[in-house]
Amino acid sequence: NVAGAQYVSTVLNSAIKKGLLFNFMSARDELVRRKGSYHLFGLDFMIDSQLHVHFIEANGYPGFTWSSDFPTRTLVTQMFDMLIELHESPTAFERMTQGDMYGGFELIYNELEDDCSEKLYNPCIEFAHFNRVPMKKMARTISEIHDTGRRTRRQAEEKVKRDAKKALEICSAQNLPHKSPECSRAMKLDRKNKFAKTFKEIFEWNLINKFVAGD
């Protein structure tokens, strides 16, 4: 649901990308560019009780804390691999566009695309409906839908099991091997008889209703 497995991919990642891009666009004219160097920033975000995402601060010198809950070692390794490849063949990255991946890193903005795109970055548009959706209420609604779906699926599975058990009882009553063609025919015949009986009952009820209604 929105507050569970899909929350990160549908809400959190999108909000973080918006925050990252906004910070870069706000400071890009102040960034000092030095050939052969790079600067790594760390941005902190917070999720409130309503599941909305808020930007807290940006760190110019973030720390890499080793944790079993976060693949820090993989992040650092991929970062250095990317930087080494970038300096060895810088033109190889010029073909990357927004959304392209390098390991666990995703390109969310490419300055080279500015001249090719007529769409200009506008924070007023990007954040027009930011944190407007009642996420917690939506999560509760979707959770209820999922619960209903799970109940329906479970009931269907239980009906299949009951039908299978009933079919085996039919074959056992007639001393037929359970996986034989004779057993299959007996089960089909039983289903056909049940359908005919149900159809007959419906037909009779329709006749009774017409008679009562005076048709």
C-alpha positions in Angstrom: 0.0 0.0 0.0 1.0 3.7 -0.1 2.3 3.5 3.5 4.0 0.2 3.0 6.0 -1.4 0.3 5.1 1.1 -2.5 5.6 4.3 -0.4 9.3 4.5 -1.1 8.9 4.2 -4.9 5.7 6.2 -5.3 6.2 9.0 -2.8 9.5 9.2 -1.0 11.9 8.8 -3.9 10.0 11.4 -6.0 9.9 13.9 -3.1 13.7 13.5 -2.5 14.5 14.0 -6.1 12.4 17.2 -6.1 14.3 18.4 -3.1 17.7 17.6 -4.5 17.0 19.3 -7.8 15.6 22.4 -6.0 18.7 22.7 -3.9 21.0 22.4 -6.9 19.1 24.9 -8.9 19.1 27.4 -6.0 22.9 27.2 -5.6 24.2 26.3 -9.0 25.4 29.9 -9.7 27.4 29.9 -6.5 29.1 26.5 -7.0 32.8 26.8 -7.8 33.8 24.4 -10.6 37.3 23.0 -10.4 38.6 20.7 -13.1 39.5 17.3 -11.9 37.6 17.6 -8.6 34.1 16.9 -7.3 32.0 17.8 -4.2 29.7 15.4 -2.5 26.7 16.8 -0.6 24.4 15.1 1.8 20.7 16.1 2.2 18.5 15.2 5.1 14.8 14.7 4.8 12.1 13.9 7.4 8.8 12.1 7.1 6.0 13.4 9.4 3.1 11.6 11.0 1.0 12.2 7.9 3.6 10.6 5.7 4.6 13.9 4.1 8.3 14.5 3.2 10.2 17.6 4.4 13.7 18.8 3.5 15.7 19.6 6.6 19.2 20.6 5.7 22.1 20.1 3.3 25.6 19.1 4.4 28.7 20.0 2.5 30.8 17.4 4.2 28.5 14.4 4.9 29.8 11.4 6.9 29.7 7.8 5.7 28.5 5.9 8.8 28.8 2.1 8.4 25.5 0.5 9.0 24.0 -3.0 8.5 20.7 -1.3 7.5 22.3 0.7 4.7 24.7 -0.4 1.9 27.3 2.3 2.7 30.2 0.2 1.4 28.4 -0.4 -1.9 27.6 3.3 -2.2 31.2 4.4 -1.7 32.6 1.7 -4.1 30.1 2.7 -6.8 30.9 6.4 -6.3 34.6 5.9 -6.7 34.1 3.7 -9.7 31.9 6.4 -11.3 34.5 9.1 -10.6 37.4 7.2 -11.9 35.5 6.3 -15.1 34.3 9.9 -15.4 37.9 11.2 -15.4 39.2 8.4 -17.7 36.5 8.9 -20.4 34.5 12.1 -19.6 32.6 12.0 -22.9 31.1 8.6 -22.1 28.7 10.3 -19.6 27.5 13.0 -22.1 25.0 10.6 -23.6 23.3 10.0 -20.2 19.9 11.6 -19.8 17.5 12.1 -16.9 16.6 8.8 -15.3 19.7 6.9 -16.4 21.4 4.8 -13.8 25.0 4.1 -12.8 25.0 1.4 -10.2 22.8 2.8 -7.5 23.1 6.4 -8.7 20.4 8.0 -10.8 20.9 11.1 -13.0 18.1 13.5 -12.1 19.5 16.5 -14.0 21.9 17.0 -16.9 23.0 20.6 -17.9 23.8 19.4 -21.4 20.0 18.8 -21.9 19.1 22.4 -21.2 19.8 23.5 -24.7 17.8 20.6 -26.2 14.7 21.0 -24.1 12.2 23.8 -24.2 11.0 22.9 -20.7 12.5 25.2 -18.1 12.8 24.3 -14.5 10.1 26.1 -12.5 9.9 25.3 -8.7 6.4 26.8 -8.5 5.2 24.1 -10.9 7.3 21.4 -9.3 6.0 22.1 -5.9 2.5 23.2 -6.7 0.8 20.2 -5.2 3.7 19.1 -3.0 2.5 17.5 0.3 -1.1 18.4 -0.6 -2.3 14.8 -0.8 -3.6 13.4 2.5 -1.2 10.5 2.5 -2.2 8.9 5.7 -5.9 8.8 4.8 -5.1 7.5 1.4 -2.9 4.8 2.9 -5.7 3.7 5.2 -8.1 3.5 2.3 -5.7 1.5 0.1 -4.9 -0.8 3.0 -8.7 -1.5 3.4 -8.9 -2.2 -0.3 -6.0 -4.6 -0.1 -7.5 -6.3 2.9 -10.8 -6.8 1.0 -8.8 -8.1 -1.9 -6.9 -10.6 0.3 -10.2 -11.8 1.9 -11.8 -12.3 -1.5 -8.7 -14.2 -2.8 -8.6 -16.3 0.4 -12.3 -17.1 0.1 -11.8 -18.1 -3.6 -8.9 -20.3 -2.6 -10.9 -21.9 0.1 -13.8 -22.6 -2.3 -11.4 -24.2 -4.8 -10.1 -26.5 -1.9 -13.7 -27.3 -0.9 -14.6 -28.1 -4.5 -11.5 -30.3 -4.9 -12.3 -32.1 -1.7 -15.9 -32.7 -2.8 -14.7 -34.0 -6.1 -12.5 -36.5 -4.4 -15.4 -37.6 -2.3 -17.4 -38.3 -5.4 -14.7 -40.5 -6.9 -14.1 -42.3 -3.6 -17.9 -43.0 -3.3 -17.7 -44.7 -6.7 -14.4 -46.5 -6.0 -12.7 -44.6 -8.8 -9.0 -43.8 -8.8 -8.6 -40.0 -8.0 -6.4 -39.2 -11.0 -8.1 -41.5 -13.6 -10.1 -40.3 -16.6 -13.2 -42.0 -15.1 -12.8 -39.8 -12.0 -12.6 -36.7 -14.2 -15.8 -37.7 -16.1 -17.6 -38.3 -12.8 -16.6 -34.9 -11.4 -17.7 -33.2 -14.7 -21.0 -35.0 -14.6 -21.6 -33.9 -11.0 -20.9 -30.3 -11.9 -23.3 -30.6 -14.8 -26.0 -32.0 -12.6 -25.5 -29.2 -10.1 -25.7 -26.6 -12.8 -28.9 -28.1 -14.2 -30.4 -28.2 -10.7 -29.5 -24.6 -10.1 -30.8 -23.5 -13.5 -34.1 -25.3 -12.9 -34.6 -23.7 -9.5 -33.9 -20.2 -11.0 -36.4 -21.0 -13.9 -39.1 -22.1 -11.4 -38.6 -19.0 -9.2 -39.0 -16.8 -12.3 -42.3 -18.6 -13.2 -43.5 -18.1 -9.6 -42.6 -14.4 -9.6 -44.4 -13.9 -12.9 -47.5 -15.7 -11.6 -47.5 -13.6 -8.4 -47.0 -10.4 -10.4 -49.9 -11.4 -12.7 -47.8 -11.5 -15.9 
